[in-house]
């Protein structure tokens, strides 16, 4: 695993992975410079649609992301608390992000987002549209491609609060720019 | 400060041994090797969250207890059951049902706590009685406690149409779970869950009512045992006889049954005697009921059973226990029951059939509704909601459709980018 000081490790929840599978962009996770995406065993286990599970397995084999497990009882203890109110995959992501200072990628809103913001702060959370914005800024895809993917995701009931990535690609600030 | 891997390993080992499981058994459930389990128990290998979740289910334990600094709060109900019924540990169907019951009890407790539903688990009365030594003593204890409990609850001699509601007011959680056919119900008294009564979901609604009353007796009288399984093969044991006597008396109090039967113009002795004092002497008066007029018929039994919400057989045995029918009459009436006479009489008398199909989902409805409410109030995440409702066989797609229909899952997202 990276961790050279500049690379940010992002632990990734199932909903982000599934969204990237829907748009066939899982490979993007391995191409975003400065980020290293990891996925915990608990998230891998809860993706139980066979084709999606295979896609994740292929992405791990291809090095687009790395599979991670609990290493200590500290993150395990946090997991046992979180799992009372969030799913097992979410609890694992949050516990590991907390303990290791990692970033979190999740599209969950409501309770999980609130808990993640409480535990990690808003700056350590990203989501699928955020990954697309990073990919656009890195020149890994075009606005047209991103908007086409947006339509695919909307068919899967994943709605975004903007019409086109053109509106947000340059306007959503990152902390680096502030 | 978290415990270390070695301590976690020791706790896992103790929990496994308390459930009478081998490392091979655990390895099979975790889909791993025995040596991996051995390494976990030695503290040489980290345990994943998924593994710990599975182990918590397997050992019937609150997952937090494995890693909490202080985890010495008494024995779990599942462990108590293994201790009390060592023969069940190799009956996988029963053990699996017990695990599911324990897991449901924990999740139900979790949801209620999240939603702020107060349940004072100390509400239910406790009647510390010595264990009966004979069948007769068992019956008498059961009858006496049922009468006392009815009095304590101010129930008079009325029927108990909402028995589970009554138990819930006594701080007892209830559930219907599919159990092996020879188990009518079980009671778990866990330090985290409190008293939890489970009735076999596959049994008829009226039988389930009897089971709830039977298990209630175990809560009132056998609480220190922490767990009871009511199996057909144990029905001659004194504690089971006591619980059955309690259930019959609790559901069909003697005064209530006699009053109902008198209301049918029956149940009086065939020969009546009275003495009237006329200031000088008494005058003896004798009367005789018309021959056959006091004989209880099967249609009387059907009405009595309907009134108290019990099966025809339960009503018949209660009539016999109260000496309102003879042994010969009991046998004749039971034969009519076996011949299916009850269904026809229910129809002719215009009595409603108990809604077995709908009633068997009563727990599922309550459980799913609690989970939905917790989600609506933003107390649990959608993934947690899906995990919870999966426990009662509601699929992810089904619940997602429901959230869509309820407008609970249509929030559009903004772009979230990481900071430096």
Interface residues (C-beta under 8 A of the other chain):
Chain A: X8 X10 X14 X40 X41 X42 X45 X46 X69 X70 X71 X72 X73 X74 X76 X77 X79 X80 X81 X83 X84 X85 X86 X87 X88 X89 X90 X91 X92 X95 X103 X107 X108 X109 X110 X111 X112 X114 X115 X122 X123 X124 X125 X126 X127 X128 X129 X130 X133 X134 X157 X158 X159 X160 X161 X162 X168 X172 X173 X174 X175 X176
Chain B: X2 X3 X4 X5 X8 X46 X47 X48 X49 X50 X52 X53 X63 X64 X66 X67 X68 X110 X114 X375 X378 X379 X380 X381 X382 X383 X384 X386 X387 X404 X409 X410 X411 X412 X413 X414 X415 X416 X417 X418 X419 X420
